[in-house]
Amino acid sequence: MKFLIADDHPLVRRALSLTLERVSPGATVLEADTLSAALRSAEEHPDLDLFLIDLFMPGNNGLEGLTMARSAVSPVPVVVVSADESHQSALGALERGAAGYLPKSLPEDVMRAALALILAGGIYVPPMIAERALRSAADSHAASSPSGQQGLEHGHGPSVSTPGINALTPRQREVLDLVVEGLSNKEIAEQLTLAEATVKVHVTAILRAYGVNNRTKAISAARRERTEHSAG
């Protein structure tokens, strides 16, 4: 495989290069320290498999560089790797077609799993987006729910709801089915032919979707949700 990293910090490029080599041993990793150099490299290497770009580097001051990168290498996935952890930047990048938004503060194993997910055709949504979506869903439910309004009238606070299975991707639903069956991350990885780190990313997304902090609670919530849907 062949990857291109565009970032003006040598240490960041080195760290990303090592991570990519762990994701795909033997891969070729190209580096550029300006947007123009990255675009030239992309033109010289039409067989790229992935393009990683920083939002702020010489020649790039925000999302316009992402748009230019996507135009240059489409349909190759372009991933933003940035120190900017704001919800607005992450959402803006995803709305412009980024295959993922990777905060530079991500632990190395999570970064590796996210890249593996993207290379498998998925999209990595960072925690700040998932958490914002959960809060928005809970707020919307509380505002529209009669029980929530009644709770406010009696001084109890609104009831909180979470998106549940509706917030999951098809692959995450497959993982959830196997979690409910009691399989471990390792067993799920073997059954779905995924890296175990990738399964961990999916399980984390499942826990967030149900607003719980462990597998047992997620299984209970998923079973309860399925029972309610069957009864409905």
Salt bridges, closest charged atoms under 4 A:
ASP7 OD2 - LYS104 NZ 2.92
ASP8 OD1 - HIS9 NE2 3.79
GLU31 OE1 - ARG13 NE 3.01
ASP47 OD1 - LYS2 NZ 3.16
ASP54 OD2 - LYS104 NZ 3.47
GLU64 OE2 - ARG96 NH1 3.19
GLU108 OE2 - ARG22 NH1 3.32
GLU108 OE1 - ARG112 NH1 2.31
GLU131 OE2 - ARG208 NE 3.87
GLU174 OE1 - ARG171 NH1 2.99
ASP177 OD1 - ARG226 NH2 2.52
